[in-house]
């Protein structure tokens, strides 16, 4: 199968028709494609990235003006087909003895594994050997069609977690978050969803020659990492390789004929049941900053940028600042495609607040996938002065909310246990529920902030509302967690004492007192 010329991408058209298309067909205007339809959530995210990477590699606009012109007039299917065809040689999935998509064609020897090993959550070799695959069983994906195999291969290479000695992590580290700009309303053509995340050539240079290992690493000998000093840095390859990173040495084995895919459930003429792999593939190191991923930057510039990862508790408004703008408290900054959209593209095409951010990724514990998270967040079109006001204000709102969560967990524990310091256990469910309960109020205030008149230097109304809103949710949460136990398990004396302590500690909290004082001072100066 050739990933450029063959129809392998599962999609949904505007009239609800489901089919598979070749990549260039995303530009068809008659009954346009409006959504991808991958069989798994991680495949869905990976397929968006694959198409964005393909557009970025062979069809990046020269400047923002040309980007906006294409946005308004649409992509031309014939032009796109011609552009994609220029790299079709690099996208053969099965090419014995020749370069094949994301595979090491020089691979000799190595370990043979079931095709299920390409799936990130699949149990590893030691787990299988020790018969420890209790929750995610072996043998559930014994044969995959070519389409699902290609998606599994790309998903693994772009998200690759640590996999044992010499089995390298992805270019962005294992299990990175990906953030994409998406239209605010559902039903936009797929090509527009993708085009919102394509950078112009002023932001990311094109390659003079695309068909080289500097762009597509599988087109030449693998940069082995079995010796010290063999790391691959941004200076060693073209920047476009960020979209086509290949840390794992993999070679698909022979095709099987007339199969039924264990993932998508469709009958296929060909499929794969195994592959070979070997360690010490490309070891990406250095100051890589992938355009689709948010990073944490060291203000002292002593440490390399660190890609943000999925984490326990999922994604919510507490991450909004770092995912959409920047969070000065911890150095988080949004992905390049997000910053480019807010600063330039939204204004260029008149998309005032008509976009949202789609964030997704694995929560990895080394080699183990604990959870897949995805979330959508509002994406606001703001000028520089509005951004500065929002960053400063939201930073304080989040500081107070985080302190509230800390106090809530502390006092719930005081109410539950006679000896709280000795009580062990995970209270993350209390924290997650609190963030969810306060999310709607946060976003309401966020939109109030974004709509303040030009020149506003202090959002008094927001500062006055937030402490009271949080207090209401705080007390409701405390009562829910402490009073809903069976009567025989309640110690009302402990509960009442802990509740009173929660009130005192909340209103005596320095962050709350400072916020109220600033708001009162501004009101007195500007009644």
Secondary structure by P-SEA (a helix, b strand, c coil): cccccccccccccccbbbbbbcccccccccccccccccccaaaaaaaaaaaaaaaaaccccccaaaaaaaaaacccaaaaaaaaacccccccccccccccccccccccccccccccccccccccaaaaaacccccccccccccccaaaaaaaaaaaaaccccccccccccccccbbbbbbbbbccccccaaaaaaaaccccccbbbbcccccccccccccccccccccccccccccccccccccccccccccccccccccccccccccccccccccccccccccccccccccbbbbbccccccccccccccccccccccccccccccccccccccaaaaaaaacccccccccccbbbbbbbbbcccccccccccbbbbbbbccaaaaaaaaaaaaaaaaaaaaaaaaaaaaaaaacccccccccccaaaaaaaaaaaaaaaaaaaaaaaaacccccccaaaaaacaaaaaaaaaaaaaaaacccccccccaaaaaaaaaaaaaaaaaacaaaaaaaaaaaaaaaacc
